């Protein structure tokens, strides 16, 4: 019989320890013959990334030995951390950023020399025994220099094969090793704004002798160039306003299945893969429509798309070989896992789960996709998680507090897949609204570009309007609204608490409080990002000041807790520290937790656990509910 208890006071099996320590981050699936490889990011090992191999007999073994961390820092966000061919693994080691080569039975050996060089997104040339990859050179003064290089696998010598642009990604060899395709782009574009797709002819030494741009430009984003088994180049482009599949055929670009759906995604990290070839004309692909992912078979000859019915709502990292497709799949009730699907029979097998612990469905809130009215007569999207716990019911006259989640990016998105970081709240009687505000990906280019010139306005308005929509419908308590977010989502959080009066409390996780400081002190990849989101700096310095919460702290009237990694190079700690001082001076409730050894995003299990418990403790004091279990208190000033 459920116990009557106030919202926020429910005891849940989804503990902070479970959220922090039991999940394995699954990334970067690769097939090498019959062997399957992927990367596991393990919070219980301080966020170390480990290359793992699954053999045909089903045995699973760690490849990356203790003392190594397979993680590149190119663009700071990394991705494309390793490549594997014939059992030989080439990977970037986090500590020194050198490339290492590791044969099946040997320890890793350094391939590149020591120095301020970083490598990512590589592919092995079996024929010439070269490794093509993106290199980021930090040896000189000023901005890092990005190129595509060729590295000799016998002696580590490198030569530049493509240079002159600000950024590069996706160097991909044709099956006969005669051509190389790649993407490039320049400031102020981000890769989801505009990229160029190039094909270069290679000589016997693997050097580019001539190159031709075949697609892309300032207003066209290209994603994942890929050669078919017969040497035809395929790619994803948003030239129609949606990321759709195309191929370069007879010296012209040919669309394959135009539709209002996204077959691509923002290239925040290297190495993303959303399609692959079962045969020369049979493509297994993933697409997003109305916030949900689907897997499909595309007959490229007939240009016919057939969607495969599967229980997954989030699909990524496709890797295809013949009639077998491997991908990372998740749903509203199943955490992410590596899935193997037989394309012919449509039967699938779970090979590796991100969590071995399964929580009873009676404690899981099923997300409800909502579309709510917002500014300018438009609508925006979100997933709503009402409180759910089989052991409790709330008093009939009480409505639950609401936490609005503003995702990072901001050009990113939040899926409906199972996230214990959200269920942690909903299973305790706190509703959650996970907002895909204007500017989010997955809804077409026009939706993504709503944020251009209006960052800090559109995103904030959508978070406020989503919360008010639920309050007006009587689904949440309009007097107990909170907002939380990390990085860009932290900026949205701080703006909402400063410039609007909808939220009583908020939590900023390594959020931006001073846009001008960020413009002056951030890494190359994002150094011109705000040209589109805000305006060019310093020409429009007025907008940077106008949209920075730190300059308008007199408007603050909400409680705030801030979390910050002290080694964060993306959003330096002084951004949080200045905000804490300002809130303290206002005599508003404020708490601040800083973490040694953490960068942009918390990776250590003990810190993830501490953040969650500190945040719910903070809300319990501000909203006035008793916690079902004691947690380590956090010092809250002015409360």
N, C-alpha and C positions, 0 to 999 in steps of 0.2 A: 504494500500500500504506500503510495507516494506520501512524503512528509511535506507538510505546509511550511514553507520557508521563504523569506524575502529574496527577491532577485539579487544576485551578486553573492549570496550566502550559501550557495549550493556546493556540496562537496563533490569533486569530480575525480575520476581515475586518470584523467588527462592532466598530469602534473607538469610543472615546469621542468622537472628532471626528465620526464618522458619526452617532452618537446625538444629539449636541448641535447640529450645524449643518445637517444635510441635511433635517430634518423641518420641515414647515410645518403649524402648527396650523390645522385647518379648522373653522369655526364659522358659525352663524347664516345658514343658507341662506334666500334670499328670491327670489320670482319677481315681476317687474314686467313684465306683458305677455309678450313673447317673450324678454326679457332675464333673465338669471340673475345674482344677486348673492350674495356670501358674504364672510366675513372670513377673512383669513389672518394668523395670528400667527407672525412670523418671528424665530426665535432669533438669526439672523445679523444682525438689525437691532435687537438689544437687546430682543426681545420685542414690538416695535411691531406694532400691529394695523392692517391695511390692508383697506379695502373694495375688492373686486374685482368686475368685471362681465364676464360672458361673453355676447357678442352671438349672435344666431341663426346667423351665419356661422361660429361657432366661435372667433372671435378673443377673446382674453382681455386685459384691460387693468386696471391699477391705477387706482382712483378717488381714493383718499386720497393727496394729494401729500406729498412730503417735508416734515417739520416738523409733521405732524399724526399723531395716534395715536387711532384710533377705539375708545376704551375708557372706559366709565363706572366710577365708583367707588361707586355706590349699593350699599349692603350690603357694601362693600369687594370682594366677589367679582364684582360687575358682571353682564355679560350684557345682552341687549337693547340693544346699543350703537348701533343705527341703525335707520332705517326708510326705505323708498323707495317712491315713487309717481310714475308718469309721468316717470321719469327724474330726479326731484328727490330728493336724499338728505339726510336730517336725521340728524346723528350727534353723539355726545358726544366731545369732545376731551379726552384724558387730562390734559394739562398744566394746563389752566385749568378743566376740567369744564363749560365752556360748550357749549351746543348751536350747531352750525353748519349752515347750509344750503348745499348745493352742487348747482348745476344741471349738466346734462350737459357743458357746454363752459366752465364758469366755475370760478374758484377758490372755496374755501369762504369764506363770509361769516358772521360771528357773528350768531346769532339772539337769544340771551339775553345779558343784561348780565353784567359781571364781578361776582363775589361768591362767597360760600361756599354755593353751590347746586349740586346734582348732579341729573342727569336720566337716566332709563332706561325701557326697555320701552314705547316710544311707538308710536302709530298715527296716520296722517295722515287727517284728515277732509277729503276732496276737496270736499264740498258747501259747507262753511263756511270752508274754508281755515284749519283749526285743527290743532293737534298735541296729542293727549292722551297723557300720559305720567305716570310716577311721578316725584315730586320729593322730594329729601332735602335739608332745610334745616339747615345747620350755622352759621347766623348767630347764634343765641342761646346762652345759657349752658346747660350740661347736655346732655341727650340730644338728638340730631338729631330733627327733626320730619318725618315722611313724610306725603305727601298725593298725590292725583291732581290734576293741573292741566291746564288748557287753555291752550295758547300760540298766540297769533295769529301766523300765518306771514307777515303783512305787516309787523308792527312789533315782534314779540317780546313783546308784553304778555301777562301770564299772569293767570289766575284759578283759584282752587281750586274743584274740582267735587266732591271727596269728601275728608273729613277726620274726625278724631276717633279713629281707630284707630292702633295703633303702626306697622303695616306695611300696604303695598298692593302689588299686582302685577296684571298682565294686564288693563289697561283695553282693552276690545275693543268696537268700534262695530258695531251691527247693519247689514246691507246698506243699509237706507234711512236710516241715520244718525239714527234716531228714538230709539234706546235705547243705553245703554252698560252693559256688564257689567264687573265687576271682582272681584278677590279681596282680602280683608283678614284680618288676624289680629292678636292682641295678646299681649304678654308674659303668661306665660312660654312660650307656644307657639312652636315653629318651624313653618314651613309644612307639614311632613310630620306634625305632631302634630294640628293642627286649624286650618282656615281657614273663612271664610264666603264664599259666592258671592252677589253682589248684582246686581240689574238696576235701573238708573235710567232714568226717562223724561227725554228732553232737549227743551228748548224751542227756539225759532227761533235763540236765541243760543248754543245748545249747552250750556246749563247744566242740571244735574239738578233737576227740579221735584219728583220723588217717587222713592223707592227702596224696593225690597223684597228681603229676604233670601230666597233660594229653596232654599238647601242649605248644609250645613256646620255647624260648631260646634266646641266644644272637643275633641271626640274623632273628628272626621271631616275628613280632608284632601282638599281639592279641588285639581285640577290642570288647567290648560289649558282654560279656557272658550273656546268657539269658536262663532260663528254659522254656520249652514248658509246656502247661497245663498237659501233661502226664508225666512230670518229665524227659524229655530228654534235655541235655544241648547243646545249640547252641552257636556259636561264629563266629567272623570274624577273618580271618588270612591272612597275606600277604606272605605265604610260597611259592607261585608261582610267586611272584613279583607284585601281585595285591591283594588288600584286598577283599577277597571273603568269602562267607558263608559256614560254616561247621557245623557238629554236632558230638558229642561223642556218638557213637552207638556200642553196643557190644564190648566195650573196644577198639575201634579203631576210628580214625578220618576219617570222611566221607565227601567228598566235595559234595555240593548241586547243584551249577550251575557255573562251572568254566568259566570265561570270562575276557577279558581285560577291566575291569571296577573296580571302587572302591566302595565297600559296607561299607567301614569304613573311618575314618578320624583321624588326629592326636589328641591325648588326651591332648590338652592344658588345658581343663577344665574337671571337673568331670560331669558325668551324661548324656553325649551325647547318643542319641538313634536314630538309623537309621533303625530299624526293630522291628516288634512285631507280635504276633500271633492272627489271627482271629479265627483259630481252631488249633487243635493239629498239623495238617499237612499243614495248609494254612498260609503263612507268607506274611505280607505286608512289603515291604522293599523299601529303596531308594538307588540308586546307581548313581555314577558320571562317565560320559564318555565324553571325549573331552571338558571338562570344563563346562558341563551342567548336571544338576540333573534330575533324572527320578524317578517316583514312579511305583512300579511293584507288581504283585502278584506271589508268588512262591509256587507251589505245591510241598511240600517237599517229598511226597510219589513218585510222578512221576518225580521229579527233572525238572520241567518245569516252565519257567519264562515267564510271560506275562506282558508287559509294558502297563501301563494305560496312555491314552492320556489326558494330562492336560496342562493348560496354564502357568505352573510354571517352572522356570529354576533353582530355588534354593529351596531345600527341606531339612528340618531338624526337629529334635525333634519329631519323630514319637511316637504316643501312640495309641495302638490298643485294642479294645474290641469288640469281635464278628465281626459284619460286619461294624463297625464304626472305622474309623481311623482319628485321629486328628494330624495335623502337622503344622509347620510354613512354609508357602510358600511365594515365591516372584517371580517376573518376571522383565523383562527390563522396563516394564511400570507400574508395581504395586509394591508398597512398601510391606514389609513383613507383613503378617497377619496370624492369627490362623484360620486354615481351617478345616472343618469337611467334610469328604468324606464318602458316602455310598458305600461300596465295591461292593455291588450287582448291584446297578443302575448306579454307577460311577458319580452320581450327588454330587456336593459339595456346601457348604455354608460357607460364610465368617463370623466368629464369633467375631473377634476383629481385628481391623487394628492398625498398629503401628502409622499411621497418619490419622487424620480425614480430613486433608486438601488435596485436589486433585489438581494437577497442570495440566493445559491443555497440551495435547500431543504436541502442537506446540512449546513448550519450552523444550521438552525432547529429548535428543540425544539418538538414538538407538545404543547400543554397537555393534561393528562388531568384531567378533573373528578373530584374525589374527595369523598366524604362520610365523615367520620371521627367516631368517638365522642368526646364531650366530657363536661363536668360535668353533673350532675343527670339522667343517663340520656338526654341529648339528643345529637343529631348536628349537626355544622356543615359548612360547604362551603369548598372551596378548589380552585385549579387548580395542578397539579403539573407542573413543567418539569424533566425529567431532563436531565443533560448530553448535548449533541449537537454533534459536530463530525466531519465526514466524514474529516478528516485525522488523527485521533488515536483511540487506544484507551488505556484506563487499565490499570495492573497488575491482574491478576485478584484479588489479595488486598486491593485498596484500594476503599473506598467513598467517594463524593464528599462534600465539605462541603456544607452546606445553608444557604441564606439564606431566612429567612421574611420575607415582605413583609406589613406591616400597613398597609392603605390609610388615607387621610385621611378626614375627615368629622366624626365616625366614621360618621354616617348617609350612607354612600356605598356604592360597590361597585367591584369590579374585574372586568372582563370577560376573556374568553379571546381577544380580538383581538390581533393581532401588535403586540408592544411590543419595540422594539429595546433599551429600557432593561432588559428582562428577558433577552432573548437575549444581551445583552452578557455576562451572567454564565454562562448555560447553555452558550454556545459556547466558554467557557474552561474548562469542566469543573466548574462549580459548579452544583449543583441549586438550584432556586428553588421555594418554596411560596408562592403568592399567595393569602392567606386572606381569605375573605368571612366574617369572624367574626359571631357573634350581634350584631345591631344593624345589620348591612348591609341595604341595600335590594335589592329584586329577588326576595325570597322571602316576601313577604306582611307584613302589619302585625305579627303576633305575633312573627315572627322579628326584625323591626326593633325591637320594643319589649323584646327580651331585655336590651338594654343599659340600660334605664331604671332608675336607682338603682344600677347596677352597672358603670358605666364604670370601667375600670382593673381589673376582675375578670373579667367574661365575655370581653372581647376578649383579655386576656392569657392566660386559660385556654385559649381556642381556639387561639391561636398556639402555645402550649406543647404542647397535646395533638396538634395537627397535626404538629408536628415529631417528637414522640415516636412517633406512629403510623407515620411513615415510617421512623424509626430501628428500631423493633421489627420492621418488615417487612423490614429489611435493605437498604433502598433508599438510605439515606444513612448517613453516619458520625455516630453519636450523640455523639461527642466533639468534633465540629467543626461546631457549630450556631451560626448568627448570626441576628440579627433587625435589620431596618431599616424605617424608616417616616418619613413627613413629616407635620408638623402634628399632628393627632390620632393619626396613625400613629406619629409620633415620641413622643407621650405613651405609647402602648401599648408602644413599644420601651423607653423609660426605665423604665416599670413592670416590664416583664419582666426587665430587667437588675437591678432593685433588689429586687423582691419574690419572684422565682423564681430557680432555679439551673439552668435548662435550657440557657442560651446562654452560650457562651464569649466572644462578642463582639457588638457592636451598633453601629448607626449611626443617630443621631438627626438628621433634617433639620428644622430649625426646630420642634423638638418642645417640648411643654409639660412643665416639671418642677415647677411650683408652681401648683396649681389656684387657691389663694386669690389669688395675684397676678394670675392670668388673670381671675378674677371681678371684681377691682377695676379692672383696666386692660385692657379690650378694647372693641371697637366695638359699636354698638347692636344689630346683627343677632343677634349671638351672646351678648349680655350676660346673657341669662337662660337660655341653652341648657342650662347645667349644672344648673338647677333640676330638670330631669327626669333628667339623666344621673347626677347626684350627689345633690343635695338643695338646698333653698332656702338661699341665703346671705344673712345670716350665721347664720341659725337653726341650720343644720347645719354650722357651721364645723369641727366635729370630724371630719366625713367628708372635708372638703377637705384637712385636715392629714393624715389617715390615708391618703389616696390619693395624696399628693404625694411623688414620689421624692426631692425635695430634702431632706425631713425624715428620711429613713431611709438616708442614704448609708453608714451603718455596715454595712448589709447587702450593699453592692455587693461583687462578687468577679469582675467581668467587665471586659474591655477595652472601650473606648468611643471612638468618633469622633463629633464634633458639627459640623454645618454650620449657618450662620446668616446671614440677610440683615440688614444693619444698619439698614434702613429698614422693617423689619417692624412693622406696626401691629396685626396680629392676635396674634402671639406675640412680644412685645418681646425684644430681644437679651439683656436681663439674665436671662431664663429659662435660656438656654444658658450664659451666663457663670458663673452661680452653680453650675450643675452641673459645669462644668469645674473650678472651684475645689475642689469637694467631692471629685471623683474624683482630682484631683491630690493632695489631702491624704491620700487613702487609699493613695497610692503604687501605684495601678493604671495600666496603660497607657492613655494618653489623648491625643487629638489634637483640635485645634479650628481650624476655618477659618471666618473671617467675611468677608463680601463687601459692599463699599461699593456703594450704588446698587441693591441687591436688596431686594425686599419679601418678601411671604409666598409663597414659591415662586420658584425661580430661572428667569429668563427669558433671560439673556444666554448666548450659545453658549459663550463662553470659560469662564464659571463652571460651566456644566453639565458641560463636558468636565473641568474641574479637579476637580469633586466626584467624578465617576466614577473617575478615575484615582487620586485620593487614597484613595478607599474601597477599591479593590482592592489598592492598595499596603498599606494598613492590615491587611486580611485576610491578605495573603501573609506578613506579619511575625508575626501572631498565630497563624495556622494552620500556618505553616512550609512554604509551597510557593514555588517560584521562578516569577517571572513570565516569560512567553515574550518579552516586549519591555520595555525600560526605560520607566519613567514618572517624572515629576518627583516626587521623594520628598516626604513630609510628615513634619514633626517629630513624633515620638511620644515623649512623656515616660514615664518609668518602665518602659521596655521593655528 
